[in-house]
Amino acid sequence: MDSGLPDYQAAIDDALQLVYSQHHRMIGQLHPDSFRELTLEDLRGGPLGRDLQRLADLARGEVREQKDLVLSAIDSVLQVLFWPAAAEDYTVPRSFWDTELGRMLALAKYRAYDPTELVSIGNAAQQLGVTRPTIYRWMDDRTLNYVRDDMSGRTFVVRRDIDNLKRVAAGLSAEG
């Protein structure tokens, strides 16, 4: 275990209470009589609480898990936090990644990848023949998947996504 990392419990509890208060407001509008009071322990034991605890364990390097399971758990958490009820999709504000919870999710995601699967932003821009701001825009709109190594402060793009974009571009230029 990396002993210099936080235990993330406060960030987990804050996220659970935030989601719970939103749930309470929604139930209040839908059917107030169906609301059942939950304790923090109840929230920690639920699916979201268990996912957050697993991701904290992954971020601290205490456990390893299949990349697909890690990415699925992270996406599930982000959907709960950021997907508005009437929207077709969700957007994660960049500022979220500067919070303790965001740093925890980023580190869990970073640890899920092998270093050979990641490419620096500059290298990604060079390979795709675009500018760094274009890479950032594609990261924001989820065209490119990325991970942030909070310990080094560096951000990396997933190589598979770069390869996919290069294939699409090659296909388009062959058609055109």
C-alpha positions in Angstrom: 0.0 0.0 0.0 1.1 3.6 -0.7 1.0 4.9 2.8 1.2 8.6 1.6 -2.3 8.3 0.1 -5.4 9.4 2.0 -8.0 6.8 3.1 -10.6 8.8 1.1 -13.4 7.9 3.6 -14.4 11.6 4.0 -14.7 12.0 0.2 -16.7 8.8 -0.1 -19.0 9.8 2.7 -19.5 13.3 1.2 -20.4 11.8 -2.2 -22.8 9.3 -0.6 -24.5 12.1 1.4 -24.7 14.3 -1.7 -26.3 11.6 -3.8 -28.6 10.7 -0.9 -29.8 14.3 -0.4 -30.5 14.5 -4.2 -32.4 11.3 -3.9 -34.4 12.6 -1.0 -35.4 15.8 -3.0 -36.5 13.6 -5.9 -38.5 11.2 -3.8 -40.1 14.2 -2.1 -41.5 15.2 -5.5 -42.4 11.7 -6.7 -43.8 9.9 -3.6 -42.8 11.2 -0.2 -44.5 8.3 1.6 -42.1 5.9 0.0 -39.0 7.6 1.5 -37.1 5.5 4.1 -34.4 7.1 6.2 -30.9 5.6 5.6 -27.9 5.9 7.9 -24.4 6.6 6.6 -23.6 2.9 7.3 -26.6 1.9 5.1 -25.2 4.2 2.3 -21.7 2.7 2.7 -23.1 -0.8 2.3 -25.1 0.0 -0.8 -23.9 -0.5 -4.4 -22.5 3.0 -4.7 -20.8 2.9 -1.3 -19.2 -0.5 -2.2 -18.1 0.8 -5.6 -16.5 3.9 -4.0 -14.7 1.8 -1.4 -13.4 -0.6 -4.0 -12.1 2.4 -6.1 -10.5 3.8 -3.0 -8.7 0.5 -2.4 -7.6 0.5 -6.0 -6.4 4.1 -5.8 -4.3 3.2 -2.7 -2.8 0.2 -4.5 -4.2 -2.2 -2.0 -6.0 -4.4 -4.6 -5.9 -4.9 -8.4 -8.9 -5.6 -10.5 -9.7 -6.1 -14.2 -9.5 -2.8 -16.1 -13.0 -3.2 -17.5 -14.5 -3.6 -14.0 -12.6 -0.5 -12.8 -13.7 1.6 -15.7 -17.3 0.4 -15.4 -17.3 1.3 -11.7 -15.9 4.7 -12.3 -18.4 5.4 -15.1 -21.2 4.3 -12.8 -20.1 6.7 -10.1 -19.7 9.6 -12.6 -23.2 8.9 -14.0 -24.8 9.0 -10.6 -23.0 12.3 -9.8 -23.3 14.1 -13.1 -26.1 12.7 -15.4 -29.1 15.0 -15.2 -32.5 13.4 -15.4 -33.6 14.8 -18.7 -30.2 14.8 -20.5 -29.0 12.4 -23.2 -25.5 12.3 -21.7 -23.4 13.7 -18.9 -20.4 16.0 -18.6 -17.8 15.9 -15.9 -16.5 19.4 -15.1 -12.7 19.6 -15.2 -12.8 21.1 -11.7 -14.2 17.7 -10.4 -10.8 16.1 -11.0 -9.2 18.5 -8.5 -11.4 17.3 -5.7 -10.4 14.5 -3.4 -13.0 12.2 -4.9 -11.9 13.1 -8.4 -8.3 12.5 -7.6 -9.3 9.1 -6.1 -11.2 8.1 -9.2 -8.4 9.3 -11.4 -5.8 7.3 -9.5 -7.9 4.2 -9.6 -8.3 4.6 -13.3 -4.6 5.3 -13.8 -3.7 2.1 -11.9 -6.0 0.1 -14.0 -3.9 0.7 -17.1 -0.6 -0.7 -18.1 1.9 2.2 -18.8 2.2 0.9 -22.4 -1.5 1.6 -23.0 -1.0 5.3 -22.3 0.4 8.2 -24.4 1.3 11.7 -23.4 -0.9 14.5 -24.6 1.9 16.0 -26.8 2.6 12.6 -28.3 -1.2 12.1 -29.0 -1.4 15.5 -30.7 1.6 14.6 -32.8 0.3 11.2 -33.8 -3.1 12.6 -34.7 -1.7 15.7 -36.5 -3.7 18.1 -34.3 -3.0 20.7 -31.7 -2.9 20.1 -27.9 -6.1 22.2 -27.4 -7.8 19.8 -29.9 -6.7 16.9 -27.7 -8.1 18.6 -24.6 -11.4 19.3 -26.4 -11.6 15.6 -27.4 -10.9 14.6 -23.9 -13.6 16.9 -22.6 -16.2 15.5 -25.0 -15.0 12.0 -24.4 -13.8 11.4 -27.9 -10.5 10.4 -26.3 -10.4 8.5 -23.0 -7.7 9.8 -20.7 -6.2 9.2 -17.3 -4.5 11.6 -14.9 -1.6 10.6 -12.7 -2.2 12.9 -9.8 1.2 12.0 -8.2 3.2 13.3 -11.2 0.5 15.8 -12.4 0.6 14.3 -15.9 -2.3 13.4 -18.1 -2.2 10.6 -20.5 -4.5 9.6 -23.4 -5.4 5.9 -23.9 -3.5 4.6 -26.9 -6.4 2.5 -28.1 -8.5 5.6 -28.7 -5.7 7.3 -30.6 -5.3 4.2 -32.8 -9.1 4.1 -33.4 -9.1 7.8 -34.4 -6.2 7.2 -36.8 -8.1 4.3 -38.4 -11.2 6.4 -38.8 -9.2 9.2 -40.4 -7.5 6.8 -42.7 -10.8 5.3 -43.7 -12.2 8.7 -44.4 -9.3 9.8 -46.5 -9.4 6.5 -48.5 -13.1 7.2 -49.2 -12.5 10.9 -50.1 
